Amino acid sequence: MWCPRLHVILGSWWACGAIAGAAMADVVSLNAVRDATLYESNDGSLANGAGQYIFAGRTNQAPAGLLRRGLIQFDLAGVVPEGAEIVSARLVMNLSQLNGGAADVALHRCLTAWTSGASDPSGGEGSGAPAGVGDATWRHASWAAGGGGSFWNQAGGDFVSAASASVLTTSVGLHTWSSDGLLADVRMFAASPAMNFGWFVIGPESSAGVTRRFDSADSAGAGGIVPRLEIEWTVVPAPGAAFTLLVGLAARRRRRV
């Protein structure tokens, strides 16, 4: 049996539910809180924790070139509201110099906590500086006096073998990493801050003389572009009191009909 009043109630119910269910969205942009470059060496004596560049790739130094691996980390603690869902994530870095031809640069999730010290190489920073307290080096997750400290499980750092995201680099300028793998990492970092060790920035390592240089978190004072992580999240508000009341009224009206 058709009931005009029921029709009005249900129409109001639908409108209220639509409003209550409308997702609120926001985008937040985070600057990197720390970064570093690991310079391949047997003793882990070189570092770059406070320079204006991050390096990735293999140099043309004899006999077969030396590896450079970047590290970068963002603080996601408390950035996304409780109950919100992160729907996209993009990491943006400025490639300020490249040697060699076109090559992929990949992000690999880091598996070990690390720190960055005050080492700041001179000149172009390609050769690194003597490691200081708190620096990440080829052997150390955190260097201490006398070459001690905490060590990577394997020289060159601990990271997931599969890349979270990769970008083909062919020229200087801004580059953006975005993928399902990167999104999964960001969601995990937000949900479990204790597991957030950031990413390794891994460049082409098979051929000597193919390297990439990116602006670091400390580059702003020298005119650089600080790496940033852009996160988009949504949250669906819980139904309000008006919606709950309309549900009850509609149910009671149906029983009478």
C-alpha positions in Angstrom: 0.0 0.0 0.0 1.5 3.4 -1.0 1.8 5.9 1.7 2.8 9.5 0.9 4.0 10.1 4.4 6.3 7.1 4.2 7.6 8.4 0.9 8.5 11.7 2.6 10.2 10.0 5.5 12.2 7.7 3.3 13.2 10.6 1.1 14.5 12.5 4.1 16.2 9.3 5.3 18.1 8.9 2.0 19.1 12.6 2.0 20.4 12.5 5.5 22.2 9.2 4.9 23.8 10.7 1.8 25.1 13.7 3.8 26.3 11.5 6.7 28.1 9.2 4.3 29.8 11.9 2.3 33.5 11.4 2.6 35.7 14.2 3.7 39.0 14.4 1.9 42.3 16.2 2.5 45.8 16.3 1.1 48.9 16.9 3.3 52.4 17.6 2.0 55.3 16.5 4.3 59.0 17.5 4.0 61.6 14.8 4.6 62.8 14.8 8.2 66.1 13.1 7.4 68.1 11.7 4.6 71.6 10.4 3.9 73.9 8.8 1.3 75.8 5.6 1.8 79.2 5.6 0.1 80.5 2.2 -0.7 83.6 1.4 1.4 85.1 -1.5 3.3 85.2 0.2 6.7 82.2 2.5 6.6 84.3 5.6 7.1 82.4 7.9 4.7 79.0 9.6 5.1 76.8 12.5 4.2 74.1 13.2 6.8 73.8 17.0 6.5 74.8 17.8 2.9 72.5 19.3 0.3 72.4 16.3 -1.9 71.4 12.6 -2.0 73.3 10.3 -4.4 72.3 7.0 -6.1 74.0 4.8 -8.7 77.6 3.7 -9.5 80.5 6.1 -10.0 83.2 5.7 -12.6 86.0 5.4 -9.9 88.5 2.6 -10.6 88.4 -0.3 -10.8 84.7 -0.9 -11.4 83.0 2.0 -9.9 81.7 2.6 -6.3 78.1 2.4 -5.3 76.0 5.2 -3.8 72.7 4.6 -2.1 70.3 7.3 -0.7 68.1 7.1 2.3 65.1 9.2 3.0 62.4 9.3 5.8 59.2 11.2 6.5 57.4 11.4 9.9 53.8 10.3 9.4 52.9 10.0 13.1 49.6 11.7 13.8 49.3 13.1 10.3 46.2 11.2 9.3 43.1 11.3 11.5 42.1 8.1 13.3 39.6 6.1 11.1 40.8 7.8 7.9 41.9 5.9 4.8 44.9 6.9 2.8 43.9 6.7 -0.8 47.0 8.0 -2.6 50.7 8.8 -1.9 53.3 10.5 -4.1 57.0 11.1 -3.3 58.5 14.1 -5.2 62.2 14.7 -5.5 64.3 17.1 -7.5 66.9 15.6 -9.7 69.6 18.3 -9.8 72.3 16.4 -11.7 72.7 13.1 -13.7 75.6 11.3 -15.3 75.1 8.6 -17.9 72.0 7.8 -20.0 68.4 7.1 -19.1 68.0 5.0 -16.0 65.5 3.9 -13.4 65.6 5.1 -9.9 63.7 2.9 -7.4 62.4 3.3 -3.8 63.0 0.2 -1.6 61.5 0.0 1.9 64.2 0.2 4.5 64.1 -2.6 7.1 66.4 -1.2 9.9 66.3 1.9 12.0 69.0 4.4 11.0 70.1 7.9 11.9 71.8 10.8 10.1 74.6 12.8 11.6 76.2 16.1 10.9 78.7 15.0 8.2 78.6 17.6 5.3 80.9 16.9 2.4 82.6 19.8 0.6 82.2 20.7 -3.1 79.9 18.5 -5.1 79.7 16.0 -2.2 80.3 13.1 -4.5 83.1 11.7 -2.4 81.5 12.0 1.0 83.0 13.2 4.3 84.5 11.4 7.3 81.7 9.7 9.2 80.7 11.3 12.5 78.5 10.3 15.4 75.1 9.2 14.3 75.9 9.0 10.6 74.6 6.2 8.4 77.4 4.6 6.4 77.9 1.7 4.1 78.4 -0.5 7.1 76.6 1.4 9.9 73.0 2.2 10.5 74.3 4.6 13.1 78.1 5.3 13.4 79.8 5.7 16.8 83.3 6.8 17.8 86.0 4.4 16.8 83.9 2.9 14.0 81.4 1.2 16.4 77.7 1.8 16.7 74.8 -0.2 15.2 75.4 -2.0 12.0 73.3 -3.0 9.0 72.7 -6.7 8.7 74.5 -6.6 5.4 76.9 -4.0 4.0 75.1 -1.4 1.9 71.9 -1.4 4.0 68.9 -3.6 4.7 65.9 -3.1 2.4 63.1 -5.1 0.7 64.5 -6.5 -2.6 61.4 -5.6 -4.6 61.0 -1.9 -5.4 58.0 -0.1 -3.9 58.1 2.3 -6.9 60.4 3.2 -9.8 60.8 6.2 -12.1 62.7 6.5 -15.4 65.0 9.5 -15.2 66.2 11.1 -18.4 66.7 14.7 -17.4 67.0 17.1 -14.4 63.9 18.4 -12.7 61.1 17.2 -10.5 60.3 13.4 -10.5 57.3 11.8 -8.8 57.1 8.2 -7.5 53.6 6.8 -7.1 52.4 3.2 -7.1 50.4 0.6 -5.2 53.6 -0.5 -3.5 54.4 3.0 -2.3 50.8 3.5 -1.1 51.0 0.2 0.9 54.3 1.4 2.5 52.7 4.8 3.5 49.7 3.1 4.9 51.9 0.8 7.0 54.1 3.7 8.2 51.0 5.7 9.3 49.4 2.7 11.1 52.7 1.5 12.7 55.1 4.4 13.2 57.6 2.0 14.8 58.0 0.3 11.4 58.7 3.5 9.5 62.4 3.4 8.5 61.7 5.2 5.2 63.1 4.2 1.9 66.4 3.5 0.1 66.8 5.4 -3.1 68.5 2.9 -5.4 69.8 4.1 -8.8 71.4 2.2 -11.7 74.1 -0.1 -10.2 75.1 -2.3 -13.1 77.0 0.2 -15.1 79.9 2.5 -13.9 79.4 6.2 -14.4 75.6 6.2 -14.2 74.7 8.2 -11.1 71.9 10.5 -10.0 72.0 13.5 -7.6 68.9 14.7 -5.8 68.3 17.7 -3.6 68.2 16.7 0.1 66.2 17.7 3.2 69.0 20.2 4.0 69.0 21.8 0.6 66.5 24.6 1.1 69.1 27.1 2.3 71.1 26.6 -0.9 68.2 27.0 -3.2 67.3 23.3 -3.4 63.9 21.7 -3.5 63.3 19.6 -0.3 61.9 16.1 -1.0 58.2 15.9 -0.1 55.6 13.2 0.4 52.1 14.1 -0.6 49.3 12.0 1.0 45.6 12.1 0.2 43.2 10.7 2.8 39.4 10.4 3.2 37.1 9.7 6.1 33.4 8.9 6.2 31.7 10.5 9.2 29.5 8.3 11.4 25.7 8.8 10.9 24.4 11.7 13.1 21.5 11.7 15.5 19.1 13.0 12.9 19.8 10.1 10.6 19.3 7.6 13.5 16.0 9.2 14.3 14.8 9.0 10.7 15.7 5.3 10.6 13.6 4.7 13.6 10.6 6.7 12.3 10.7 4.9 9.0 10.8 1.5 10.6 7.8 2.3 12.9 5.8 3.7 10.0 6.4 0.5 8.0 5.1 -1.6 10.9 1.9 0.5 11.0 1.4 0.2 7.2 
